[in-house]
Amino acid sequence: MADSVFDALQSLKRGAELREIEAEVDPNLEAAEIVRRLTARGPAPAVLFRRVRGSEFPLLMNHLGGEARAVAAWEGTTAEQFAARLWGEAVPSGGLWPRKAAAPDLARFEPRLVRTPRCRQVVELGGDIDLARLPFLRAWPQEEAAWLPGLLVVEGAESDRAAARLTAAARLSSRGLAVSWPAYDPAWELLAQHAARGEKARAAFVIGLPPLVLLSALLPRNEAQCPWLTAGVLAGKPLELAAGKTQAVRVPAAAELVIEGEFDLAAPRIALPPIAGACDATLPANEACLLEATAVTHAADAIPTAVLPEAGRGELAVLGRTAAALVRAKVLAELPTIRDLHCPAWAEGLGWFGPARPVVFAAIEKRRPGEGIAAARRLAACPELAGARLIVVVEGSIDPAEEETVWRRAIANGLPARDWQACDGGFEPLDRVASGTRGNCMLLDATFKLPEEGGSRGAIPQQFSEEVRRLVAGRWREYGLD
């Protein structure tokens, strides 16, 4: 499997799936429009911009675009195989990530530090730091700041615990980044440790991630070792980490570029300028924290990467669908009453980067009164579904992926006073509707109601005879319809 962006680039070259643009390209709208036009036509090649105006680095985009290329990046391993590897290696418990206490054999996947990491080949400190030399881009005219996607890594003050989240950072100055993330993210607990000591919080913003680390980071609500342990399980070998130069924070050794810095938690929040969202829309300004850079380290031939968060296409959509398959497998494994699960936003690759608030459809095996709303509440409590805005539960005879049928059931079986409930849901700082630290999640029991529940207004669910199905299947050729 590709252990770094550099390895992935070599694979793209061998497969003739890379287009290198030698002409100078402006990161202000031009680069994004080139990639947008390519992906709009269907499966598109990766694009390496060799000369980015104002930057000392090239820029690689769409390097994991398309399911076939993403699967090739991890040597043909499918999402189903990844899920089986995760759940076979550890006992799921509480969150998406395996706990070491539940699976002692995971010690062989513990991340390990290396002495000469790729991401530390060049080190810039003090006055040498100038974030303007990096290929921060603008994807839409409405954006007021240049940004890059990356992995924000925060380490605790009282232990070696770390938290990480894929997010976008907007460049504010030569040494300042604006970063925002949800209050329910594990990073907040670690930041609180630093705040209790009256000290600045150490962190790093990592650009150009190995493919499996990127996939692991997209899985929501990480704990303990953040994506490091999970990436090791997926890869079948320990992930190599690099120690920080100015901050006690560890990052993937094969990363292309790392910005180390500090959060001053006592300082007032700053405004995060409008930047691109995951739904082809520009997000309004929101509160964010200022990451003051203390070091910039990178590979000698560093190749920063960027993704465009566009609905249904591009590498983020591909990775989002893969991550969604893992999340679905995890939720179904931990909630046996849930027969199937579907999230339209996941099918578009959304809900992982930005404020896409998913609608979740679930089918259950209903046997007793009240099971529909109870199942909805259990789903709302799942960390993996923390960003859900609406959860709709139907009976097991309905395929939750058939969205039109689900909505018909919702209209037929859902009474506002009886079947609709509101509960607390996860809050995204980029959400344009919710405010405070929690958002609202609506629950709808759209299952057929039993007599004890007052019965349903809709028709009795149709369940076709399996005997007749087998009869027709056996006589199909006889009908002459093929």
Salt bridges, closest charged atoms under 4 A:
ASP3 OD2 - LYS237 NZ 3.02
GLU17 OE1 - ARG69 NE 3.49
GLU20 OE1 - ARG50 NH2 2.82
GLU24 OE1 - ARG53 NE 3.00
ASP26 OD2 - ARG53 NH1 3.36
GLU33 OE1 - ARG36 NH1 3.04
GLU33 OE2 - ARG37 NE 2.98
GLU56 OE2 - ARG133 NH1 3.53
GLU67 OE2 - ARG321 NE 2.78
GLU89 OE1 - ARG108 NH2 3.06
GLU110 OE2 - LYS100 NZ 3.38
GLU124 OE1 - ARG133 NH2 2.98
GLU124 OE2 - HIS298 NE2 3.57
GLU155 OE2 - ARG250 NE 3.16
ASP185 OD2 - ARG165 NH1 3.76
GLU189 OE2 - ARG161 NH1 3.18
GLU199 OE2 - HIS194 ND1 2.98
GLU223 OE2 - ARG99 NH1 3.08
GLU240 OE2 - ARG112 NH2 2.70
GLU256 OE1 - ARG118 NH2 2.89
GLU260 OE2 - ARG120 NH2 3.02
GLU262 OE1 - LYS200 NZ 3.93
ASP301 OD1 - ARG118 NH1 3.04
GLU310 OE2 - ARG36 NE 3.03
GLU310 OE2 - ARG313 NH2 3.16
GLU315 OE1 - HIS63 ND1 2.99
GLU334 OE1 - LYS330 NZ 2.68
ASP340 OD1 - ARG328 NH2 2.43
GLU365 OE2 - ARG339 NH1 2.74
GLU371 OE2 - ARG368 NH2 3.02
GLU384 OE2 - LYS330 NZ 3.54
GLU395 OE2 - ARG409 NE 2.86
GLU403 OE2 - HIS342 NE2 3.08
GLU404 OE2 - ARG408 NH2 2.72
ASP419 OD2 - ARG418 NH2 2.92
ASP419 OD2 - LYS449 NZ 3.65
GLU428 OE2 - ARG165 NH2 3.05
ASP431 OD2 - ARG357 NH1 2.46
ASP431 OD2 - ARG389 NH2 2.98
ASP445 OD1 - LYS449 NZ 3.74
GLU453 OE1 - LYS366 NZ 2.71
GLU466 OE2 - ARG469 NE 3.49
GLU478 OE2 - ARG475 NH2 2.69
